[in-house]
């Protein structure tokens, strides 16, 4: 655990650069800008539409994009710097790098998303802003570790094509398959988050649309979705660590990254 803490602190120190701070600032301000643009330039949408906008901006955009940018290249970055061989010969060195970078990424993305949420929710003008904030804060806290673990595993599977794999997964699974009314959509994070959104925000679903919504969110209780999202990170990280110990990245692979 000491090595994990050392990696965690090192990643946090590296985060305080002007380029990274500008990137974090963009993730904070962009959702608030979009919400303000909708609020003050168009007719005020109903509550359910606002909830849909907030869901698209935070669990679907900020959480996913922040996790993708901070975890996908965890292994490939070390291969590029030619530091992997030194990490591999240390006791549990590669595992410490993986877990330390995961914890650092999650601890960075969650505050950024919560800060953006704090700026965006009051701009909606909804009457239940506090309940909405808490509901979306829960979605953010659950989604960030899940996405980070998925992208970390993809980065271990193929470090050379990690970003390509992460983008393909996001587009195919989280943006397309998650909306397919079949059993396969239950394998996506978005399916669980949508179900929690409907339950936690008490969304008013018209009777004529109830069957379509039920196909997209299911009828499982919220506790099931929370447990699945809590179980995903440790399971995926365990798989990533096992794969990392089994894989061998050669000097040729390092030069190719």
C-alpha positions in Angstrom: 0.0 0.0 0.0 3.0 2.3 0.6 3.9 2.1 -3.1 0.3 2.8 -4.1 0.3 5.9 -2.0 3.6 7.0 -3.5 2.2 6.7 -7.0 -1.0 8.5 -5.9 0.9 11.4 -4.5 3.2 11.6 -7.6 0.2 11.7 -10.0 -1.4 14.4 -7.9 1.8 16.5 -8.1 1.9 16.0 -11.9 -1.7 17.2 -12.2 -0.8 20.8 -11.2 0.4 22.0 -14.6 -1.1 24.8 -16.6 -2.3 22.5 -19.4 -4.0 20.0 -17.1 -5.6 22.7 -15.0 -7.0 24.3 -18.2 -8.4 20.9 -19.1 -10.0 20.5 -15.7 -11.4 24.0 -15.9 -13.0 23.2 -19.3 -14.7 20.2 -17.8 -16.0 22.3 -15.0 -17.3 25.3 -17.1 -18.5 23.6 -20.2 -21.6 21.9 -18.6 -22.5 25.2 -16.9 -22.1 27.1 -20.2 -24.5 24.7 -22.0 -27.1 24.9 -19.2 -26.9 28.7 -19.2 -27.2 28.7 -23.0 -30.3 26.7 -22.8 -31.8 28.6 -19.9 -31.4 32.1 -21.3 -31.7 31.7 -25.0 -34.6 29.3 -25.4 -37.9 28.5 -23.8 -37.4 27.0 -20.4 -37.8 23.2 -20.8 -39.8 21.0 -18.3 -38.1 19.3 -15.4 -37.7 15.9 -17.1 -35.8 17.6 -20.0 -33.5 19.4 -17.6 -32.8 16.1 -15.9 -32.0 14.6 -19.3 -29.6 17.4 -20.1 -27.8 17.1 -16.8 -27.5 13.4 -17.2 -26.0 13.8 -20.6 -23.5 16.4 -19.4 -22.3 14.8 -16.2 -22.5 10.9 -16.0 -22.4 10.7 -19.8 -19.8 13.4 -20.6 -17.7 14.6 -17.7 -17.4 11.3 -15.8 -16.7 9.3 -18.9 -14.4 11.7 -20.6 -12.5 12.5 -17.4 -11.9 8.8 -16.7 -10.9 8.2 -20.3 -8.3 10.9 -20.3 -6.8 10.0 -16.9 -6.7 6.2 -16.9 -6.5 4.9 -20.4 -2.8 5.6 -20.9 -1.7 4.4 -17.5 0.5 1.6 -18.9 1.3 3.1 -22.3 2.7 6.3 -20.7 5.2 4.3 -18.7 6.2 2.3 -21.8 6.7 5.6 -23.6 8.9 6.9 -20.9 10.9 3.6 -20.9 10.3 3.3 -17.1 8.3 0.1 -17.3 11.3 -2.2 -16.9 12.3 -0.4 -13.7 8.8 -0.7 -12.3 8.5 -4.4 -13.3 11.6 -5.4 -11.3 10.3 -3.8 -8.1 8.1 -5.9 -5.8 4.5 -5.3 -6.9 5.7 -2.2 -8.8 3.4 -2.5 -11.8 0.4 -3.2 -9.5 1.2 -0.2 -7.5 1.3 2.0 -10.6 -2.0 0.6 -11.8 -3.8 1.1 -8.5 -2.2 4.4 -7.6 -3.1 5.9 -11.0 -6.6 4.6 -10.7 -7.1 6.2 -7.2 -5.5 9.5 -8.4 -7.8 9.6 -11.5 -10.9 9.0 -9.5 -10.0 11.5 -6.8 -9.4 14.1 -9.6 -12.5 13.5 -11.8 -15.1 13.4 -9.0 -14.3 16.8 -7.5 -14.2 18.3 -11.0 -17.6 16.8 -11.9 -19.1 17.9 -8.5 -17.9 21.4 -9.0 -19.4 21.6 -12.5 -22.6 20.1 -11.1 -22.7 22.8 -8.4 -22.4 25.5 -11.0 -24.9 24.0 -13.4 -27.8 22.9 -11.2 -28.7 26.4 -10.0 -28.8 27.7 -13.5 -31.7 25.3 -14.4 -34.0 27.1 -12.0 -35.7 23.9 -10.9 -37.7 23.9 -7.7 -36.0 20.8 -6.3 -32.4 21.8 -6.9 -31.0 20.3 -3.7 -32.6 16.9 -4.4 -31.3 17.1 -8.0 -27.8 17.9 -6.8 -27.7 15.0 -4.4 -29.1 12.6 -7.0 -26.5 13.6 -9.6 -23.7 13.6 -7.1 -24.5 10.0 -6.3 -24.5 9.2 -10.0 -21.1 10.9 -10.4 -19.5 9.1 -7.4 -20.7 5.7 -8.8 -19.9 6.3 -12.4 -16.3 7.7 -12.2 -14.8 4.6 -10.5 -16.7 2.3 -12.8 -15.5 4.1 -16.0 -12.0 4.4 -14.7 -11.7 0.7 -14.0 -13.1 -0.2 -17.5 -10.6 2.1 -19.2 -7.8 0.9 -17.0 -8.5 -2.7 -18.1 -8.7 -1.7 -21.7 -5.3 0.1 -21.3 -3.8 -3.1 -20.0 -5.3 -5.3 -22.7 -3.7 -3.3 -25.5 -1.5 -0.4 -24.4 -0.6 0.5 -28.0 -4.3 1.0 -28.9 -5.6 1.9 -25.5 -7.2 5.2 -26.5 -8.7 3.7 -29.6 -10.2 0.9 -27.6 -11.6 3.3 -25.0 -13.2 5.5 -27.6 -14.7 2.5 -29.4 -16.1 1.1 -26.2 -17.6 4.4 -25.2 -19.3 4.9 -28.6 -20.4 1.3 -29.2 -21.4 0.1 -25.7 -22.2 3.2 -23.6 -23.8 5.3 -26.4 -25.4 2.6 -28.6 -25.8 -0.7 -26.9 -26.9 0.8 -23.7 -30.1 2.0 -25.5 -30.8 -1.3 -27.1 -33.8 -2.8 -25.2 -32.3 -6.2 -24.7 -30.3 -8.2 -22.1 -27.0 -6.9 -23.5 -27.7 -3.3 -22.4 -27.5 -4.5 -18.8 -23.8 -5.0 -19.3 -23.3 -1.2 -19.6 -22.7 1.4 -17.0 -25.2 3.8 -18.6 -28.1 1.3 -18.1 -27.5 1.3 -14.3 -27.1 5.0 -14.2 -30.3 5.6 -16.1 -32.3 3.4 -13.8 -30.9 5.2 -10.8 -31.8 8.5 -12.4 -35.4 7.5 -12.8 -35.7 6.3 -9.2 -33.7 9.0 -7.4 -35.1 11.9 -9.3 -38.7 10.7 -9.2 -39.1 11.3 -12.9 -42.7 11.6 -14.2 -43.1 9.1 -16.9 -46.2 9.4 -19.1 -48.3 6.2 -19.2 -48.0 5.8 -22.9 -44.1 5.8 -22.6 -43.9 3.6 -19.5 -43.2 0.4 -21.5 -40.4 2.0 -23.6 -38.8 3.5 -20.5 -39.1 0.1 -18.7 -37.2 -1.5 -21.5 -34.4 0.9 -21.1 -34.1 1.0 -17.3 -35.6 -2.4 -16.2 -37.6 -3.0 -13.1 -34.8 -3.9 -10.6 -34.7 -1.9 -7.3 -32.1 0.8 -7.0 -30.0 -1.2 -4.5 -29.2 -3.8 -7.3 -27.9 -1.1 -9.6 -25.8 0.5 -6.8 -24.3 -2.9 -5.8 -23.4 -3.6 -9.4 -21.7 -0.3 -9.9 -19.8 -0.7 -6.6 -18.7 -4.2 -7.5 -17.4 -3.3 -11.0 -14.3 -1.4 -10.0 -12.7 -4.0 -7.7 -13.6 -6.8 -10.1 -12.2 -5.0 -13.2 -9.1 -3.9 -11.4 -8.5 -7.4 -10.2 -8.7 -8.6 -13.8 -6.4 -5.8 -14.9 -3.8 -6.7 -12.2 -4.0 -10.4 -13.1 -3.6 -9.6 -16.8 -0.7 -7.2 -16.1 1.2 -9.9 -14.1 0.6 -12.4 -16.8 1.5 -10.1 -19.7 5.1 -9.3 -20.7 5.8 -6.0 -22.4 9.1 -6.3 -24.3 11.5 -3.6 -25.3 10.2 -3.9 -28.8 6.7 -3.1 -27.5 8.1 -0.1 -25.7 9.6 1.3 -28.8 6.4 0.8 -30.7 4.1 2.7 -28.3 
